């Protein structure tokens, strides 16, 4: 009988899930465009995958349909003892604030918004700097002196893109015309390629021969229009040059992948500081311009030289890029 009890006890423990005390668990909450959006979410997902591979952490990735589901998913992940929760996108700010208040012993990171809580680290980017460079590139590439910008949701963040872009266009060509349009006023605006294509075709019919998007996965519609009507588009957030080779002049890089990886690395090391906001621009390498085999024939050495000079002048402060956020204060 004693042997039977011992045998059953061994079987019981063998069937239990193995939990390693050293595991560091991360919850990554994307918006509904998901990890395959070839843009913002995809970049965040790449950073988390790199962390899994190089740092030995465990990442659970979920996709939130809306703000309400984001909070539910966050609470569920926090309840399962996630050491760090990373929310991707300004739309999750409310969910982060509420969940961080309830789970004061957890660490949170939010990308593209500020949440002033002692256990939340906010990560922001100098989108206006990158957009300024894209405007300059558009003006250099344009033959008509007429370029366009298509934003996703009409919010301050995307207006920041538009303002920087228009300033960059006028820096190169003060007489150039810049058409600006927004897809809508809800989060769905970042996941509506047909509407983006419609707006791009309209801008092209009104003379625009280079169009930059700041519209998440909706940007695919801009690329489709560029291919159909043979004009140039500019990508955003990730390197999107390969989506339509020869039709995408360049892409504004927003290193969300690096931000996610570094946040996980710091959190695991115990050095992530809550209650602060981290800013990334050209100086930190958080913003950049994509150059590869897919667009090398579209950018001349003179254009590249001008782009390098603009980046250097933004870093030094010689060029002061207008910031929609500061204008609204």
C-alpha positions as CSV (number, residue, x, y, z in Angstrom):
1,X,0.0,0.0,0.0
2,X,2.8,2.4,0.9
3,X,4.5,1.6,-2.5
4,X,1.2,2.4,-4.3
5,X,0.8,5.8,-2.5
6,X,4.4,6.7,-3.5
7,X,3.8,5.6,-7.1
8,X,0.6,7.7,-7.3
9,X,2.4,10.7,-5.8
10,X,5.2,10.4,-8.4
11,X,2.7,10.2,-11.3
12,X,0.8,13.2,-10.0
13,X,3.9,15.4,-10.0
14,X,5.1,14.1,-13.4
15,X,1.7,15.2,-14.9
16,X,1.9,18.8,-13.4
17,X,3.0,21.6,-15.8
18,X,6.6,22.5,-15.3
19,X,7.1,26.1,-14.1
20,X,10.6,27.5,-14.0
21,X,11.2,30.2,-11.3
22,X,13.5,32.0,-13.7
23,X,10.8,32.6,-16.4
24,X,10.2,36.3,-17.3
25,X,6.7,36.6,-18.8
26,X,5.7,39.4,-21.1
27,X,2.2,40.2,-22.4
28,X,2.1,42.1,-25.7
29,X,-1.2,43.7,-26.6
30,X,-1.5,44.7,-30.3
31,X,-4.5,46.5,-31.8
32,X,-6.9,44.7,-34.1
33,X,-4.7,45.2,-37.2
34,X,-2.6,42.5,-35.8
35,X,1.0,41.3,-36.2
36,X,0.7,40.9,-39.9
37,X,-0.2,44.5,-40.7
38,X,3.2,45.1,-42.3
39,X,3.4,48.3,-40.2
40,X,3.2,49.4,-36.6
41,X,2.0,46.2,-35.0
42,X,4.4,44.1,-37.1
43,X,7.3,46.1,-35.9
44,X,6.3,45.6,-32.2
45,X,5.9,41.9,-32.8
46,X,9.4,41.7,-34.3
47,X,10.9,43.3,-31.3
48,X,9.1,40.8,-29.0
49,X,10.2,37.8,-31.0
50,X,13.8,39.0,-30.9
51,X,13.5,39.3,-27.1
52,X,12.2,35.7,-26.9
53,X,15.1,34.5,-28.9
54,X,17.9,36.6,-27.4
55,X,16.8,37.2,-23.9
56,X,15.0,33.9,-23.1
57,X,11.7,35.6,-22.1
58,X,8.3,34.2,-22.8
59,X,5.9,36.5,-24.7
60,X,2.2,36.0,-25.0
61,X,0.8,38.1,-27.9
62,X,-2.9,39.1,-28.1
63,X,-4.9,41.4,-30.4
64,X,-7.4,43.8,-29.0
65,X,-10.5,44.5,-31.1
66,X,-11.1,47.8,-29.3
67,X,-10.3,49.7,-26.0
68,X,-12.7,47.6,-23.9
69,X,-11.2,44.3,-25.1
70,X,-7.7,45.8,-24.6
71,X,-8.4,46.3,-20.9
72,X,-10.0,42.8,-20.5
73,X,-7.0,41.2,-22.2
74,X,-4.6,43.3,-20.1
75,X,-6.3,42.3,-16.8
76,X,-6.2,38.7,-17.8
77,X,-2.5,38.8,-18.6
78,X,-1.8,40.7,-15.4
79,X,-3.8,38.1,-13.4
80,X,-1.6,35.4,-14.9
81,X,1.5,37.0,-13.3
82,X,2.9,38.6,-16.4
83,X,6.0,40.5,-15.3
84,X,5.6,43.2,-18.0
85,X,2.7,44.3,-20.2
86,X,3.3,46.2,-23.4
87,X,0.4,48.0,-25.0
88,X,0.9,49.1,-28.6
89,X,-0.9,52.2,-29.7
90,X,-2.4,55.4,-28.3
91,X,-5.9,53.8,-28.3
92,X,-4.9,51.6,-25.3
93,X,-3.9,54.5,-23.0
94,X,-7.2,54.3,-21.0
95,X,-6.9,50.6,-20.6
96,X,-3.3,50.9,-19.4
97,X,-4.2,53.6,-16.9
98,X,-7.0,51.5,-15.4
99,X,-5.1,48.2,-15.3
100,X,-1.9,49.7,-14.0
101,X,-3.9,51.2,-11.1
102,X,-5.4,47.8,-10.3
103,X,-2.1,45.9,-10.6
104,X,0.4,48.2,-9.0
105,X,3.0,45.4,-8.7
106,X,3.2,44.9,-12.5
107,X,5.2,46.9,-14.9
108,X,3.6,48.4,-18.0
109,X,4.9,50.0,-21.2
110,X,2.7,51.9,-23.6
111,X,3.9,52.8,-27.1
112,X,2.8,56.2,-28.7
113,X,1.0,57.6,-25.7
114,X,1.7,59.0,-22.2
115,X,0.2,57.5,-19.1
116,X,1.5,59.1,-16.0
117,X,1.5,56.2,-13.5
118,X,4.4,55.1,-11.3
119,X,4.5,51.6,-12.8
120,X,4.0,52.8,-16.5
121,X,6.8,53.7,-18.9
122,X,5.6,55.7,-21.9
123,X,7.5,55.5,-25.2
124,X,7.0,58.3,-27.6
125,X,8.6,59.0,-31.0
126,X,9.5,62.2,-32.9
127,X,7.2,61.4,-35.8
128,X,7.3,65.0,-37.0
129,X,11.0,64.7,-37.6
130,X,10.6,61.7,-39.8
131,X,7.6,63.2,-41.6
132,X,9.7,66.3,-42.3
133,X,12.3,64.2,-44.0
134,X,9.6,62.3,-46.0
135,X,8.2,65.7,-47.1
136,X,11.6,66.8,-48.3
137,X,12.1,63.5,-50.2
138,X,8.6,63.8,-51.7
139,X,9.4,67.4,-52.9
140,X,12.7,66.3,-54.4
141,X,11.1,63.4,-56.3
142,X,8.0,65.2,-57.4
143,X,7.8,66.4,-61.0
144,X,4.5,68.2,-60.6
145,X,5.2,70.2,-57.5
146,X,2.1,68.6,-56.0
147,X,2.3,65.9,-53.3
148,X,-0.1,64.3,-50.9
149,X,-0.5,62.9,-47.3
150,X,-3.1,60.5,-46.2
151,X,-3.5,60.0,-42.5
152,X,-5.5,57.3,-40.7
153,X,-7.5,58.7,-37.8
154,X,-7.9,62.4,-37.6
155,X,-6.2,62.9,-34.2
156,X,-3.3,65.1,-32.9
157,X,-0.7,62.3,-33.4
158,X,-1.5,62.0,-37.2
159,X,-1.8,65.8,-37.5
160,X,1.7,65.9,-36.2
161,X,2.8,63.7,-39.1
162,X,0.9,66.0,-41.5
163,X,2.4,69.2,-40.1
164,X,6.0,67.8,-40.2
165,X,5.5,66.5,-43.7
166,X,4.2,69.8,-45.1
167,X,7.0,71.7,-43.5
168,X,9.5,69.3,-45.1
169,X,7.9,69.7,-48.5
170,X,8.1,73.5,-48.3
171,X,11.7,73.3,-47.0
172,X,12.7,71.9,-50.4
173,X,10.1,73.7,-52.6
174,X,8.3,76.6,-51.0
175,X,5.9,76.7,-53.9
176,X,4.9,73.1,-53.8
177,X,1.3,72.1,-53.0
178,X,0.5,69.6,-50.3
179,X,-2.8,67.8,-50.3
180,X,-3.8,66.4,-46.8
181,X,-6.6,64.0,-46.1
182,X,-7.7,61.7,-43.3
183,X,-9.5,58.4,-43.6
184,X,-11.9,58.9,-40.6
185,X,-12.4,59.6,-36.9
186,X,-12.3,56.1,-35.4
187,X,-9.7,53.5,-34.8
188,X,-11.0,51.6,-37.8
189,X,-9.4,54.3,-40.0
190,X,-6.1,52.5,-39.5
191,X,-7.5,49.3,-41.1
192,X,-9.3,50.5,-44.2
193,X,-7.2,50.1,-47.3
194,X,-10.1,50.7,-49.7
195,X,-10.8,54.1,-48.3
196,X,-7.1,54.9,-48.4
197,X,-6.9,53.9,-52.0
198,X,-9.9,56.0,-52.9
199,X,-8.3,59.1,-51.2
200,X,-5.0,58.4,-53.0
201,X,-6.6,58.2,-56.4
202,X,-8.5,61.4,-55.7
203,X,-5.2,63.2,-54.7
204,X,-3.5,61.8,-57.8
205,X,-6.3,63.0,-60.0
206,X,-5.7,66.5,-58.6
207,X,-2.1,66.4,-59.5
208,X,-0.2,64.6,-56.6
209,X,2.6,62.4,-57.9
210,X,4.1,61.4,-54.5
211,X,1.8,60.4,-51.6
212,X,3.0,59.6,-48.0
213,X,0.7,57.7,-45.7
214,X,0.5,57.7,-41.9
215,X,-2.3,55.3,-41.8
216,X,-1.2,51.9,-40.4
217,X,-2.4,48.9,-42.5
218,X,-4.7,51.3,-44.5
219,X,-1.5,52.3,-46.3
220,X,-1.7,49.2,-48.4
221,X,-4.5,51.0,-50.3
222,X,-2.2,53.9,-51.1
223,X,0.4,51.5,-52.5
224,X,-2.3,49.8,-54.6
225,X,-3.3,53.2,-56.0
226,X,0.4,54.0,-56.7
227,X,0.9,50.8,-58.6
228,X,-2.3,51.3,-60.6
229,X,-1.7,54.9,-61.6
230,X,2.1,54.8,-61.7
231,X,2.9,57.4,-59.1
232,X,5.2,57.2,-56.1
233,X,4.2,56.4,-52.5
234,X,6.0,56.6,-49.2
235,X,5.7,54.0,-46.5
236,X,5.5,54.4,-42.8
237,X,6.5,52.8,-39.5
238,X,8.2,49.7,-40.9
239,X,10.3,49.3,-44.1
240,X,7.5,48.9,-46.6
241,X,9.7,49.3,-49.8
242,X,9.3,45.7,-50.8
243,X,5.5,45.7,-50.8
244,X,5.4,47.5,-54.2
245,X,9.1,47.5,-55.5
246,X,9.8,50.5,-57.7
247,X,6.7,52.4,-56.5
248,X,7.6,53.2,-52.9
249,X,10.1,56.0,-52.9
250,X,11.2,55.2,-49.3
251,X,9.6,54.5,-45.9
252,X,9.7,56.5,-42.7
253,X,11.1,54.1,-40.1
254,X,9.7,54.2,-36.6
255,X,11.8,51.8,-34.5
256,X,9.0,50.3,-32.4
257,X,10.7,46.9,-32.6
258,X,13.8,48.4,-30.9
259,X,11.7,50.2,-28.3
260,X,9.9,46.9,-27.4
261,X,13.1,44.9,-27.3
262,X,14.9,47.5,-25.1
263,X,11.9,47.8,-22.8
264,X,11.8,44.0,-22.3
265,X,15.6,43.9,-21.7
266,X,15.4,46.7,-19.1
267,X,12.4,45.2,-17.4
268,X,14.1,41.8,-17.1
269,X,17.3,43.5,-15.8
270,X,15.2,45.4,-13.2
271,X,16.2,48.8,-14.7
272,X,13.0,49.8,-16.4
273,X,11.9,53.1,-14.8
274,X,8.2,53.6,-14.4
275,X,6.6,57.0,-14.3
276,X,8.8,58.4,-17.1
277,X,8.5,59.1,-20.8
278,X,11.1,58.0,-23.2
279,X,11.5,60.0,-26.5
280,X,13.0,58.6,-29.7
281,X,14.0,60.7,-32.7
282,X,16.9,60.9,-35.1
283,X,19.3,61.5,-32.3
284,X,18.6,58.1,-30.7
285,X,18.0,56.2,-34.0
286,X,14.4,55.8,-33.2
287,X,13.4,57.5,-36.5
288,X,15.0,56.8,-39.9
289,X,14.6,56.4,-43.6
290,X,14.6,53.0,-45.4
291,X,17.1,52.4,-48.2
292,X,17.4,49.0,-49.8
293,X,17.5,47.2,-53.1
294,X,13.8,47.9,-53.7
295,X,14.2,51.7,-53.9
296,X,17.8,52.4,-54.7
297,X,16.9,53.3,-58.3
298,X,14.4,55.9,-57.1
299,X,16.8,58.0,-54.9
300,X,19.7,59.8,-56.6
301,X,23.0,60.5,-54.9
302,X,22.0,64.2,-54.8
303,X,18.8,63.3,-53.0
304,X,20.6,61.1,-50.5
305,X,23.1,63.8,-49.8
306,X,20.3,66.3,-49.1
307,X,18.6,63.8,-46.9
308,X,21.7,63.2,-44.9
309,X,22.2,66.9,-44.5
310,X,18.6,67.4,-43.3
311,X,19.0,64.6,-40.7
312,X,22.2,66.2,-39.4
313,X,20.6,69.6,-39.2
314,X,17.6,68.2,-37.3
315,X,19.9,66.5,-34.9
316,X,21.9,69.6,-34.3
317,X,18.9,71.8,-33.9
318,X,19.7,73.9,-37.0
319,X,16.3,72.7,-38.5
320,X,13.5,73.1,-36.0
321,X,10.6,71.0,-37.1
322,X,7.2,72.3,-36.2
323,X,5.4,70.1,-33.7
324,X,1.6,69.9,-33.7
325,X,1.7,68.9,-30.0
326,X,3.5,72.1,-29.0
327,X,1.1,74.2,-31.2
328,X,-1.9,72.8,-29.3
329,X,-0.5,73.7,-25.8
